């Protein structure tokens, strides 16, 4: 993780603006967020691991948290804490947000951009995309998922969603950027370009390509051995 304050201080030092006269914090954060958006697009086009996220869903856990909002009186009555309204046990589904991954689906995580894969945690297998909800709900098909709007429907009680999401933008200098420290100089360099009005589309695109090509191979292939010239 990179602290936004690190970027701001390093940028001011390289711009000779330690007195905070040339640029305001707002100007720097606004330019930094533009760089983060460019960087997210560039990394997304490469299918890079820095944008990969994982989230686990468990139907029983979600519903247990919902039912916890209800106080049980006896074995067949529920009362909602806020409204103090008593419901019969067979009416609970219509008043609580009871989730069924197959029937109601569940909302996709915030920032979701595209899917990588879905795994059934219950049976430890990869799931296949269905072409429609009808196919998903068919008793003749199993191991499926379907994305419709901002919800995902899964024929499983627990699953893992692997997906791409953009890098979160920053709001204050106390925020952190979800990138490893080796991107620090790249963020500072590109943010300076934007601040100094050198952020034309072509220039920025070329600068991003050069900067990312310079950074990524050092991490992705650092474990591999370099082929020596005398080896076949």
Order of alpha helices (4+ residues) and beta strands (2+ residues): beta-alpha-alpha-beta-alpha-beta-beta-beta-alpha-beta-beta-beta-beta-alpha-beta-beta-beta-beta-alpha-alpha
